[in-house]
Amino acid sequence: MKGPAEARADGGRRPASFEFFEHDADIGLRVEAETLEELFAAAAEGMTAAMTEPKHVRARRKVGVGVKGVSLEEVLVNWLREWLYLYEGKRFVAGRFSVRCAGETGATGEGIGETRSSERHPAKREIKGVTWHQVRVEKVEGGWRAQVIFDV
């Protein structure tokens, strides 16, 4: 399954994208984008799309997130873990994400969404956690690529 990400794509620029891949009993996510900020936004949207349908999420409020790390991989894992915590622990589901800055020491941004309800946001699958297994963030020709595996 592939999906476009609503991550600051403008004009003639190639939009960020994500796709899922099977991994043993888990699910993997590959993301490509022109900028790190778009990559992080697309990764969060991809994780949301693995759990529920982002197009059903109404833009009711914004929630800001800031995470730290010592590498791009750690920042990405922490970024996704924070959005998973908000989804599971605080019942907030974001349908769109924007990232103000992302780098090797941290990322800040926001998600636009609403309180999660089982009627509006039926579960596709439960993600138990964001793993370190085979996580990658790399600069490639034309932008950035990342991979992360979710424990389901």
C-alpha positions in Angstrom: 0.0 0.0 0.0 1.4 3.4 -1.0 0.1 6.8 0.1 1.0 10.4 -0.5 1.9 12.5 2.5 0.6 15.9 3.1 4.0 17.1 4.1 4.7 20.6 2.8 4.6 19.4 -0.8 4.2 22.5 -3.0 4.0 23.4 -6.7 6.0 21.1 -8.9 7.8 19.4 -6.1 7.6 15.6 -5.8 5.3 14.9 -2.8 6.6 12.8 0.0 5.4 9.2 0.0 5.3 6.1 2.1 4.7 2.4 1.5 4.2 -0.6 3.8 6.2 -3.9 3.6 5.7 -7.1 5.5 8.2 -8.2 8.1 7.7 -11.4 10.0 4.8 -10.7 12.4 5.5 -7.0 12.2 4.9 -4.3 9.6 7.5 -2.1 8.0 7.3 1.4 6.6 9.5 3.0 4.0 9.3 6.7 3.4 10.8 9.0 0.7 10.8 12.8 0.7 12.8 15.7 -0.6 13.5 17.2 2.9 14.0 15.7 6.3 11.0 17.7 7.5 8.8 16.1 4.9 10.3 12.7 5.6 9.3 12.9 9.3 5.8 14.2 8.5 5.3 11.4 6.0 6.5 8.8 8.5 4.0 10.0 11.0 1.2 9.9 8.4 2.3 6.4 7.4 2.1 5.2 10.9 -1.4 6.7 11.3 -2.5 5.1 8.0 -1.3 1.7 9.4 -3.6 2.1 12.4 -6.6 3.9 11.0 -7.8 5.9 8.0 -6.2 9.4 8.0 -8.8 10.9 5.6 -11.5 10.4 8.2 -9.7 12.6 10.7 -11.1 16.1 11.1 -8.9 19.1 11.7 -10.3 20.1 15.2 -7.0 21.0 17.0 -3.3 21.1 16.7 -0.9 19.2 19.0 2.8 20.1 19.1 5.6 17.6 19.6 9.3 18.0 20.2 11.7 15.1 20.6 15.5 14.8 21.0 18.1 12.2 20.0 21.7 11.7 19.2 21.2 10.4 15.6 18.6 10.8 12.8 17.5 7.2 13.5 16.9 7.9 17.2 15.1 11.2 16.5 12.8 9.4 14.0 12.1 6.5 16.5 11.4 9.0 19.2 9.2 11.1 16.9 7.0 8.2 16.0 6.9 6.9 19.6 5.6 10.2 20.7 2.8 10.2 18.1 2.0 6.6 19.0 1.7 7.6 22.7 -0.6 10.4 21.8 -2.8 8.0 19.7 -2.9 5.2 22.3 -2.5 7.1 25.6 -4.2 10.4 25.0 -6.6 9.2 22.2 -5.5 12.0 19.8 -5.3 11.0 16.2 -3.7 13.4 13.7 -4.5 13.2 10.0 -1.9 15.8 8.9 1.5 16.6 10.1 4.0 19.4 9.6 7.5 19.5 10.8 9.3 22.8 11.5 12.7 21.4 11.9 14.3 17.9 11.9 17.9 17.0 12.4 20.4 14.7 14.2 19.6 16.2 17.6 15.8 16.6 17.4 12.6 17.4 15.6 9.7 19.7 16.3 6.3 19.9 14.6 2.6 19.4 15.0 -0.2 17.2 14.1 -3.7 18.4 13.2 -6.5 16.1 14.2 -9.1 15.3 16.8 -10.0 13.0 19.7 -10.0 9.4 18.5 -13.3 7.5 18.5 -13.9 3.9 17.5 -16.8 5.0 15.3 -15.0 7.6 13.2 -11.6 5.9 13.4 -12.0 2.2 13.2 -8.8 0.3 13.9 -7.0 -1.4 11.0 -4.3 -2.8 13.3 -2.8 -2.2 16.7 0.8 -0.9 16.7 2.4 -1.9 20.0 5.7 -0.1 19.5 8.2 1.5 17.2 11.3 -0.8 17.0 15.0 -0.2 16.5 15.1 -3.3 14.2 16.5 -2.2 10.7 15.7 1.5 11.3 17.4 3.7 8.7 17.4 7.3 7.8 19.7 8.2 4.8 20.4 10.9 2.4 19.8 9.8 -1.2 19.9 11.4 -4.6 17.0 13.8 -4.7 16.2 13.8 -1.0 15.8 11.4 1.9 14.7 7.8 2.6 13.8 6.1 5.9 12.7 2.7 7.0 11.1 1.7 10.3 9.5 -1.5 11.6 6.4 -1.5 13.9 5.7 -4.2 16.4 2.1 -5.2 15.8 
